[in-house]
């Protein structure tokens, strides 16, 4: 059922006359369009509901943070950890 609705959406997009024009744009311009689309989705988070497993994971992380709010890493420490060679 989900696959069918995805396919219908894809078919509708592929038939859109603007798609061919978009695909002719250079990568930078297409990425800008993707960013604009993503920003429009992010602006309406309620339109993209969480799955029950995503909600459970967020609840678990919130509870973990509430249990030990001092167990944090500063942004500077996080950047240093990321930059460390493995």
C-alpha positions in Angstrom: 0.0 0.0 0.0 2.8 2.5 0.9 4.8 1.4 -2.1 1.8 2.0 -4.3 1.3 5.5 -3.0 5.0 6.3 -3.4 4.8 5.1 -7.0 1.7 7.2 -7.7 3.5 10.3 -6.3 6.6 9.5 -8.3 4.6 9.0 -11.5 2.9 12.3 -10.9 6.3 14.1 -10.3 7.9 12.5 -13.4 5.0 13.7 -15.5 5.3 17.2 -14.2 6.6 19.5 -17.1 9.0 21.2 -14.7 10.9 18.1 -13.9 12.7 17.9 -17.2 13.7 21.6 -16.8 14.9 20.9 -13.2 17.0 17.9 -14.4 18.7 20.1 -16.9 20.0 22.5 -14.2 23.5 22.1 -12.9 24.1 20.3 -9.6 24.4 23.5 -7.5 21.0 24.8 -8.8 19.3 21.4 -8.2 20.8 21.2 -4.7 19.3 24.7 -4.0 15.9 23.4 -5.1 16.3 20.4 -2.8 17.2 22.6 0.1 14.1 24.8 -0.5 11.9 21.7 -0.6 13.5 20.3 2.6 13.1 23.7 4.3 9.4 23.7 3.4 9.0 20.2 4.9 10.9 21.2 8.0 8.7 24.3 8.4 5.7 22.0 9.0 7.0 19.2 11.3 3.5 18.1 12.2 2.9 17.1 8.6 5.6 14.4 9.0 4.5 12.4 12.1 7.0 10.2 13.9 6.7 6.5 13.9 6.1 4.8 17.2 9.7 3.6 17.3 11.0 7.1 16.6 8.8 8.5 19.4 10.0 5.7 21.7 13.7 6.5 20.9 13.1 10.3 21.5 11.3 9.5 24.8 14.2 7.3 25.9 16.8 10.0 25.1 14.8 12.6 26.9 14.5 10.4 30.0 18.3 9.6 29.8 19.0 13.3 29.7 16.6 14.1 32.5 18.2 11.4 34.6 21.7 12.9 34.2 21.5 16.5 32.8 25.2 17.1 33.6 26.4 14.3 31.4 27.0 16.5 28.4 29.8 17.4 26.0 30.4 20.9 24.9 30.4 21.8 21.2 34.1 22.4 21.4 34.7 19.0 22.9 32.4 17.3 20.3 34.3 19.0 17.4 37.6 17.9 18.9 36.4 14.3 19.3 35.2 14.3 15.7 38.5 15.5 14.4 40.6 13.0 16.3 42.2 10.3 14.1 40.8 6.9 14.6 
